[in-house]
Amino acid sequence: MPPPFTLVRLRESGDAFAHACRIAPESGAGTLVYVGRFDLAEFAVVLEPGEPLREARRAFYAGMVALSDALRAYAPPNKPITIGWPDAVRIDGGLIGGGRMGWPPAANEDQPPQWLVFGAMIRTVAMSDDEPGVHPLASALDQEGFGEAGAVQVTESFARHLMLTIDSWQAEGFDGVAREYLGRMPRERQTIQRIDEHGDLLTRRIGSDAIERSRLVEALATPSWLDPALGGPRL
């Protein structure tokens, strides 16, 4: 791991996100929890923002930019990696995983939270015994030509890119992170989109003054990509 991070490794049966949320009050910023699994890259990092919670949640977008950059580093040429707002990651249209965020349950929206946790899961190897084509909306890195990119490589790459993304945010403001994130979403014709100061996605159709608001805090309540029964990305 890069120097700012402290690695905590769990056994295969562990839950990186839940563990990071449990230890966040004591472990502090930069703690990176990693689960050693063959079929998934599963990790979570503790953050300590200085902004009120309603604004600090925008760190989720920095995590998603870093996650997609981590995958781009190992992607075959011209392989499309996209983000489905707010949390799903797809490669060539196939769902491979996504990100999630946690914060203290009793945190005040108007005060900086004691901690945030950004967690992610990426399916590295397709483990299903089903015939090819049975799950056309799902994929895995090994099916997309990512070669030897496994859990360790994806986690290390994420850590490096998260540092770069946060440095960019601190130097140039959040607008740069927002542009990077929006540039990874599938383009909707005749629409203009932006992310506001609370992390909500605002969508306006060209020729209309009406603005559709998608609230980040509500979307983060239930990860769209996670199958609780599987304990991993949906098939």
Summary of the structure (lengths in Angstrom):
residues: 235
radius of gyration: 17.3
end to end distance: 30.6
largest distance: 53.9
contacts: 736
relative contact order: 0.18
helix: 29%
strand: 27%
